[in-house]
């Protein structure tokens, strides 16, 4: 398992934090997600998912920095 922190943008409310958390948590290989208004820490199995995929999922929901 690896934990990586990604910066976030446009995090204006609690719903944004929930959206980011739910989006990442649903990806295969993601074990834990902790989001706040500035960043998200993701613990994941590097054999199942890459940081690029995580960053892409953040971009898809409009919160990649």
JOSULTA-V865804 format. One line per field, one symbol per residue. phi: phi as a letter, one per 40 degrees, with the letter a starting at -180 (. if undefined). psi: psi as a letter, one per 40 degrees, with the letter a starting at -180 (. if undefined). burial: I if it has 24 or more other C-alpha atoms within 12 Angstrom, else O. Layout:
phi = ???
psi = ???
burial = ???
This chain:
phi = .bbbbbcbbgccacccccccccccccccgcbabbbbcbabbbbacccbabdccccccccccgbcc
psi = iihihhiiifgeiddddddddddddeihehdihhiaedihhhhiheediiddddddddddefeh.
burial = OOOIOIOIOOIOOOOIIOIIIOIIIOIOIIIIIIIIIOIIIIIIOOOOIIIOOIIOIIOOIOIIO
